[in-house]
Amino acid sequence: MANVAGRVFRVVGPVVEIEGVSTLRMLDMVEVGDEHLVGEVVRLKEDKAYVQVYEDTTSIKAGDPVFSEGYPLYVELGPGLIGKIYDGIQRPLEAIQEKEGIFIKRGVHVSALDRNKKWHFTPVKKEGMSVKGGEVIGEVIETALIKHKIMFPPATEGKLKWVAKEGEYPISEKIAVVESNGQNSDVFMWSRWPVRKPRPYLERETVSEPLITGQRVIDTLFPVAKGGCVAIPGGFGTGKTVVQHQLAKWSTLISLYSSAAASGETR
């Protein structure tokens, strides 16, 4: 249950100034007003906090409560991400449509991942083994092409006291228990992760293979490495979306050709 962390002092467009704060930290996620509009703390000064609200702030007024659970702005990671369409704060649009209709109301809160859908979990670790964060505890077939590897949380280290047997489980049900220093920690198929914090990694592989996009101007003048990152800056109407469409069409054609070649249907 979220606690009242302060009161609205002033509203300037999407930025809300909050007074009387004592527990808020930089980058904390808050919910503003009685509609619980999602926002993020972007500045702290004396006893005031400045919040960037990611929804329309119309009708927010001085004195409205601001709630916080003490978490930074986060995303939910786990089985069920593939195939869904989210808005900028990871609200599933299809689930919102089923709940509220075609028009998204302010302050709508829907879980990013379905808590009730069951997934076929296959463990790869056995009880009694020593485990640490980042190791794979089991696998879930999320789609026909994607095998989702369930990993221990990064800070986990200890002895695997219990692990679920192969079977169907929702993400809200624990699948393992890790014992460390006499304390038990439950492990689930999903987790929260702060959006501003990079995921840890053991090592980075050097990119060495080009990504063929099918667009001659890109492949010739601005080659892209497979596994790398690319930014396409530009104003309205400069062609960013057109490039995305062309890349999507090319990847679809390559996928269809690869499938046909594997089945021996190419000529």
Buried (B, 14 or more C-beta within 10 A) or exposed (E): EBEEBBBBBEBEEBBBBBBEBEEBEEBBBBBBBEBBBBBBBEEBEEEBBBBBBBBEBEEBEEEBBBBBEEEBBBBBBBBBBEEBEBEEBBBBBEBBEEEEEEEBEBBBEBBBBBEEEEBEBBBEBEEEEEBBEBBEBBBBBBEEEEEBEBBBBBEBBBEBBBBBEEEEBBBBBBBBBBEBEEEEBEBBBBBEBEEEEEEEEEEEEEEEEEBEBEBEEBBEEEEBEEEEEEEEEEEEEEEEEEBEEBBEEBEEEEEEEEEEEEEEEEE
